[in-house]
Amino acid sequence: MRGSEAEAMNGSDEPNGVQKPEAEKSSGALIRKWAPLAVLLALMILAFSQGLHNHLTLSALIMERQHLASLVTDNLMMTVVGYVALYSVAVALSFPGASLFTIAGGFLFGWVIGGFATVFGATVGAAVVFLIAKSSFGDMLTKRAGPFLIRLTEGFRRDAFNYLLFLRLTPIFPFWLVNIAPAVFQMPLGSYVLATFVGIIPGTFAFAFIGSGLDSVIEAQEAANPGCAAAGTCAVEVSALVTPQLVVAFFALGIASLIPVVLKRLRTR
């Protein structure tokens, strides 16, 4: 009896001993899968609830321009690294006003340094969002996709670099949406980073160049309305700095990025 009881106990304990590690493994996998997304969403809620995005305004930049210029003069390298880190966080948290941030980079560092710093910061932030989206819900959306999305996914995978390049060059698509969409299509990280880096260069340097000339615009406003810079009341609008010709140029670049895809399809046919 004792032997049979011991065998029964061993038999009943063995499945539990097997199931427990499997359960722990499953819960650990879920944590690794969803924890980065949960942390990102929590940081987004905290940042927006504290109104941090409200500081990304042209008026705030004009008011603080003397202080910021002093920081850049005293330690250029540190401020550039801080700007890249701050830009990466702003992109990862999907803060609005990326163009204003880019103008600020050109204003503080000049269009060359400001442009390159912005490209690096935006690429890093976009890669973070892409990796979190891909690991959290990219697989789930792909598995539950319907026939149309499956065909779209296959087409995107064949020419992922050119498609993403088009999305980056064309200004009508929100930056945060373009960060997430390739994750649904299971785009490789290397192609995503390269297409993002190359695709945002024209727009980034265009806005950085606008920012490098912002000081003269502020001086003109000061001449017309003395004290407006310190008060933050200078009538300078970002929309007024972006000309229709600039938008048309972006569209032309976006269309040009699709030429290799069209040629590839024509050769196949």
C-alpha positions in Angstrom: 0.0 0.0 0.0 2.7 2.4 0.9 4.5 1.6 -2.4 1.4 2.2 -4.4 0.6 5.4 -2.5 4.2 6.6 -3.1 3.8 5.8 -6.8 0.5 7.5 -6.9 1.9 10.6 -5.2 4.9 10.6 -7.6 2.5 10.2 -10.5 0.4 13.1 -9.3 3.3 15.3 -8.6 5.1 14.8 -11.9 2.4 16.4 -14.1 2.4 19.4 -11.7 6.1 19.6 -11.9 5.9 19.7 -15.7 3.0 22.2 -15.9 4.5 24.7 -13.5 7.6 25.5 -15.6 5.4 25.6 -18.7 3.0 28.1 -17.0 5.9 30.2 -15.8 7.4 30.1 -19.3 4.2 31.2 -20.9 3.7 34.0 -18.4 7.3 35.1 -18.9 6.8 35.2 -22.7 3.7 37.3 -22.3 5.5 39.8 -20.0 8.4 40.1 -22.5 5.9 40.6 -25.3 3.6 43.2 -23.8 5.7 44.9 -21.1 7.6 47.2 -23.6 4.3 48.4 -25.1 2.8 48.9 -21.6 5.8 50.9 -20.5 5.6 53.0 -23.7 1.9 53.7 -23.3 2.4 54.6 -19.6 5.1 57.1 -20.5 2.9 58.6 -23.2 0.0 59.0 -20.9 2.3 60.6 -18.2 3.9 62.9 -20.7 0.7 64.1 -22.2 -1.1 64.4 -18.8 1.8 66.7 -17.6 1.5 68.8 -20.8 5.1 68.3 -21.8 4.0 68.5 -25.5 2.8 72.0 -24.9 6.4 73.2 -24.5 7.1 72.2 -28.1 5.9 75.5 -29.5 7.5 78.2 -31.6 6.7 80.8 -29.0 8.6 78.8 -26.3 11.6 78.4 -28.6 11.7 82.1 -29.3 11.4 83.0 -25.6 14.2 80.6 -24.6 16.4 81.2 -27.6 19.0 83.2 -25.8 19.4 80.7 -23.0 19.5 77.8 -25.5 22.0 79.6 -27.7 24.3 80.0 -24.6 24.1 76.3 -23.8 25.1 75.5 -27.4 28.0 77.9 -27.3 29.3 76.6 -23.9 29.1 72.9 -24.8 28.2 72.0 -28.4 28.8 68.3 -28.1 26.7 67.8 -25.0 23.8 69.8 -26.4 23.8 67.9 -29.7 23.7 64.6 -27.8 21.0 65.9 -25.6 19.0 67.1 -28.6 19.3 63.7 -30.3 18.2 61.9 -27.1 15.3 64.3 -26.6 14.2 64.0 -30.3 14.3 60.1 -30.0 12.1 60.2 -26.9 9.7 62.7 -28.6 9.3 60.4 -31.6 9.0 57.3 -29.5 6.2 59.0 -27.4 4.6 60.2 -30.7 4.7 63.9 -29.7 3.1 66.2 -32.2 5.2 68.9 -33.8 8.1 67.0 -35.2 8.6 69.7 -37.9 8.9 72.4 -35.2 11.4 70.3 -33.3 13.4 70.0 -36.6 13.2 73.8 -37.1 14.6 74.2 -33.6 17.5 71.9 -34.4 18.4 74.0 -37.4 18.0 77.2 -35.4 20.3 76.1 -32.6 23.0 74.1 -34.5 22.7 75.3 -38.1 21.1 73.3 -40.9 24.0 70.8 -41.3 24.6 69.7 -37.7 20.9 70.2 -36.9 19.8 68.2 -39.9 22.1 65.2 -39.2 21.3 65.2 -35.4 17.6 65.2 -36.3 17.9 62.3 -38.8 19.7 60.2 -36.2 17.3 61.1 -33.4 14.2 60.4 -35.5 15.6 57.1 -36.8 16.3 55.9 -33.3 12.9 56.8 -32.0 11.2 55.3 -35.0 13.1 52.1 -34.6 12.1 51.8 -30.9 8.4 52.2 -31.8 8.8 49.7 -34.7 10.4 47.0 -32.5 7.8 47.4 -29.7 4.9 47.3 -32.2 6.4 44.3 -34.0 7.0 42.3 -30.9 3.7 43.1 -29.2 0.9 43.0 -31.8 2.6 42.6 -35.2 2.4 38.8 -35.2 -1.1 38.9 -33.8 -2.4 41.2 -36.6 -0.6 39.2 -39.3 -2.1 35.9 -38.1 -5.6 37.4 -38.0 -5.3 39.3 -41.3 -7.9 38.8 -44.0 -7.1 38.0 -47.7 -6.8 41.7 -48.7 -4.3 42.4 -45.9 -2.4 39.2 -46.7 -2.0 40.3 -50.4 -1.0 43.7 -49.3 1.6 42.2 -46.9 3.1 40.1 -49.6 3.4 43.1 -51.9 4.9 45.2 -49.1 7.5 42.5 -48.3 8.6 42.3 -51.9 9.3 46.0 -52.2 9.4 47.0 -48.5 12.3 49.4 -48.9 10.7 51.4 -51.7 7.3 51.5 -50.2 8.5 52.7 -46.9 10.8 55.2 -48.7 7.6 56.6 -50.4 5.8 56.9 -47.1 8.7 58.7 -45.5 9.1 61.1 -48.4 5.4 62.0 -48.8 4.3 64.5 -46.1 0.6 63.5 -46.0 1.2 60.4 -43.8 1.6 60.9 -40.1 5.1 60.0 -38.8 3.8 57.8 -36.0 1.6 55.8 -38.3 4.4 55.1 -40.7 6.5 53.9 -37.7 3.9 51.3 -36.8 2.6 50.1 -40.2 5.7 48.2 -41.3 5.6 46.2 -38.1 2.2 44.7 -39.3 3.9 43.7 -42.5 6.8 42.1 -40.7 9.4 44.3 -42.4 13.0 43.4 -41.5 14.6 45.9 -39.0 17.6 46.6 -41.3 15.5 47.6 -44.2 13.2 49.6 -42.0 16.1 51.6 -40.4 17.8 52.3 -43.8 14.6 53.4 -45.5 13.7 55.6 -42.6 17.1 57.2 -42.4 17.3 57.9 -46.1 13.6 58.8 -46.5 13.6 61.5 -43.8 16.8 63.3 -45.0 15.1 65.6 -47.6 12.4 66.8 -45.3 14.6 67.1 -42.3 17.2 69.2 -44.0 14.5 71.4 -45.6 13.0 72.2 -42.2 16.5 72.5 -40.6 17.4 75.1 -43.3 14.2 77.0 -42.5 15.2 76.9 -38.8 18.7 78.3 -39.6 17.1 81.4 -41.0 14.6 81.8 -38.2 16.7 84.4 -36.3 16.3 86.9 -39.1 12.5 86.4 -39.0 12.5 87.0 -35.3 14.6 90.2 -35.7 12.1 91.5 -38.3 9.3 90.8 -35.8 11.2 92.5 -33.0 11.6 95.6 -35.2 7.9 95.7 -35.9 6.8 94.8 -32.4 9.6 95.4 -29.8 9.6 93.0 -26.9 7.6 90.3 -28.6 10.3 87.7 -28.4 10.6 87.9 -24.6 6.8 87.9 -24.3 6.4 85.1 -26.8 4.0 87.1 -28.9 5.9 87.3 -32.1 3.6 86.5 -35.0 5.7 83.6 -36.5 3.8 80.6 -37.8 5.4 77.4 -38.9 2.8 77.0 -41.7 3.9 80.4 -43.1 7.5 79.1 -43.3 6.5 76.0 -45.3 5.9 77.0 -48.9 3.7 75.1 -51.4 6.7 74.6 -53.6 8.4 72.7 -50.7 5.3 70.4 -50.3 5.2 69.7 -54.1 8.9 68.8 -54.0 8.3 66.3 -51.3 5.5 64.7 -53.3 7.8 64.6 -56.3 10.4 62.8 -54.3 7.8 60.3 -53.0 6.6 59.5 -56.6 10.2 59.1 -57.7 10.9 56.5 -55.0 8.2 54.3 -56.5 9.8 54.3 -60.0 11.9 51.1 -59.2 8.7 49.3 -58.1 6.9 50.2 -61.3 9.9 49.2 -63.4 10.1 45.9 -61.6 6.5 45.1 -62.2 6.8 46.0 -65.9 9.8 43.8 -66.4 7.9 40.9 -64.6 5.0 41.3 -67.0 
